[in-house]
């Protein structure tokens, strides 16, 4: 795939010495969805704001479609759409005019047909003559997306786009994201809903304290860092794990009727066969056996904890 966004050794420091970004380097491919994960204050919004020209970098470089965000900022900015975390809209302006104005800001010719297409896609067409103040919070969020799409950007930043919205709207928004990807739009999103990143992202980036800890294909990351857990359900609870099972490093469920065993799926031997044999030898009777894979959230927590220790 072609690289559409290239970030090199990007740094942002403030007068008090605080470093919000510490040499971030990243290439983002055209047409992919990259989920950027990190705790509060990790640098996610600073990174997005810098790429979008809202914040001036201390050093480093960023190019969008080959256009430098500082020396060729007009061309670079025209390629970018931003859906900010905070809802900041003129409350007395009409929806149609709000979105139309955004298109003009980027030097695009008036095209009400295109504006209608965007509004219909976001279920806003029936609200086009409404003042912003008359809309619900979810509808205002849709207007932010419409504003970001009005000038047909090739790179779309979504900064916590589903924060505070209901489940139905969240589902609608991810359907829109899927449609945009199918149309070739590159999407970078930050989110606290890690299960959504797990569901829709092609690659995962983890940032903490201004440093990019990793960027990796989602499937490869989960295969590399994910572990499997085997729950051995017993017919009767036990007070403690028998000494004969100590070598398996088991833990006991709160109710005493589940033996929990973690293992690496890529190891030559998982140890499951030996475990089940030893369980039988210990006189324990199995009721069922259940396995599950580590989630992206568990991997994320592991990465961030490792960085802070």
C-alpha positions, 0 to 999 in steps of 0.5 A: 500500500502507498503511504499517505501520511508520514510522521518523522521524529515529531516532538512537542514541548511546552515552555514549562518543559513538559514534553507532550510528544517525544520523537514520534515516527509513523507511516500510515497507509492509504485506505487503512484504519489505524486505531491509536490507543493510550491512557488519558494524557498519553499524547493522542490528541496532541499528535492529531492536533499537530498533524492537523495544523492546530498545534505547532510542532517543536521539531520533526516533520509531517507530510500528507500526500507528499505535502509538508504540513508547515511549508505546504500547509494549505495543500496538506490541510485540504487532504485532512478531515477532523472530527474533534472530541469536543462539540464546538458548533455555532448554536444558531446556525442551520445544519446545511449552512454549517456544513456548506461553510466548512467546504468553503473553508478548504477552497472547494467550490460550492456543491450542494449536491455533495453536501446533500449526499453527505447529510443523507448518509449521516441521516441529517438531511431532514434536519438540514434547516434546523438550528444546531441548538435544536439538535440532540447530542448525537445529532450534533456529533453527526454534524461534526462528521459532516463538516469533516467530510464536506471537503472530501478529505483523503485522511480522516481523524476521529478523536474519541468520536463515540464518546458519550453517544448511545449504542445505536449511534455508535453502531451507525458511526462505525458503519459510516467508517466502514463505508469511508474505508471502502471508498479509499479514505484513510482513517485514524481514530482514538477511542476508549472503546477498545472492543471497537478498535478490535472490531474495525481497525487494521492496525493498532498503535499504542502511545503512552507519555508521548512515546509510540510504544508500537504500531502493528497489524491487529491480527499479528499483535494479538497472535504475538502477545495474546495468550489463551486461558483454559478454564477447567470446570469441576463438578465440586468446589475445592478449598485449595489446589492439590500439591500435585498440580503445583507445576502447572501454575494454576489459579483457583476461581473465586467459587473454588470450582474452576481451575484457571490455566494460561498458556502460549498458543505458539509454544511447542507444547501447551501442557494441556494434555499433561494438565488434564492427566494430572487433574484426573490423577488428583481425583478431580472430576471435570464438568467442562473445559472452556478456552478464551483468547486474550482481548486487545484490552488485556494486551493494551493494559499489559503494554501500558503497565510495562511502560510505567513500571 
